[in-house]
Amino acid sequence: MKTYTHLPLGAARKKLSFTIDDVMRRLYAEHQVEISRSTLISWEQGETNPDLEKLPPLLAILKLKLDDLYEQADA
């Protein structure tokens, strides 16, 4: 069974050399999605999960697929 993991969000952002502000600006400029700095940090730290309507634009900016957010759980 696969389970959600927040870890790829921050790793992908850092791999692309994006700051949190860069991601926020791109979400708004490219997809008209507004989020706060604290919201993005919360997503990266796994405190909360992205809303379903905000997830596709976030994945596009971070060059991730939905499957990248899931890991195989040991049985």
C-alpha positions as CSV (number, residue, x, y, z in Angstrom):
1,M,0.0,0.0,0.0
2,K,1.2,3.5,-0.8
3,T,1.0,6.3,1.7
4,Y,1.2,10.1,1.2
5,T,4.5,11.7,2.1
6,H,5.2,15.5,2.2
7,L,9.0,15.0,1.7
8,P,9.2,15.5,-2.1
9,L,7.7,19.0,-2.0
10,G,10.6,20.7,-0.2
11,A,13.2,18.5,-2.0
12,A,11.8,19.4,-5.4
13,R,11.7,23.1,-4.6
14,K,15.3,23.0,-3.4
15,K,16.4,21.0,-6.4
16,L,15.0,23.6,-8.7
17,S,16.7,26.3,-6.6
18,F,13.3,27.9,-5.9
19,T,12.6,29.9,-2.7
20,I,9.2,29.6,-1.0
21,D,8.5,33.1,-2.4
22,D,9.4,31.9,-5.9
23,V,6.9,29.1,-5.7
24,M,4.2,31.5,-4.4
25,R,4.8,33.9,-7.2
26,R,4.8,31.2,-9.9
27,L,1.6,29.7,-8.5
28,Y,-0.1,33.1,-8.8
29,A,1.5,34.2,-12.1
30,E,1.0,30.9,-13.9
31,H,-2.1,29.5,-12.3
32,Q,-3.8,32.4,-10.4
33,V,-3.5,30.3,-7.2
34,E,-2.8,32.3,-4.0
35,I,-1.3,30.7,-1.0
36,S,0.5,32.1,2.0
37,R,4.1,31.5,2.9
38,S,3.0,29.7,6.1
39,T,0.7,27.4,4.0
40,L,3.5,26.3,1.7
41,I,5.8,25.8,4.7
42,S,3.1,23.7,6.4
43,W,2.7,21.6,3.3
44,E,6.5,21.0,3.1
45,Q,6.7,20.1,6.7
46,G,3.7,17.7,6.5
47,E,1.6,19.7,9.0
48,T,-1.2,20.0,6.4
49,N,-1.8,18.7,2.9
50,P,-2.4,20.8,-0.2
51,D,-6.0,21.3,-1.2
52,L,-7.0,19.2,-4.2
53,E,-7.5,22.2,-6.5
54,K,-4.1,23.6,-5.6
55,L,-2.2,20.4,-5.9
56,P,-2.0,20.1,-9.8
57,P,-0.5,23.6,-10.2
58,L,1.9,23.0,-7.4
59,L,3.0,19.7,-8.9
60,A,3.5,21.4,-12.3
61,I,5.7,24.1,-10.9
62,L,7.8,21.6,-8.9
63,K,8.0,19.2,-11.8
64,L,6.5,16.4,-9.8
65,K,3.9,13.7,-10.6
66,L,1.1,12.8,-8.1
67,D,2.8,9.4,-7.7
68,D,6.0,11.2,-6.5
69,L,4.1,12.1,-3.3
70,Y,3.4,8.5,-2.3
71,E,5.8,5.9,-0.9
72,Q,5.5,2.2,-0.7
73,A,4.6,1.2,2.9
74,D,6.1,-2.0,4.2
75,A,3.5,-4.7,4.7
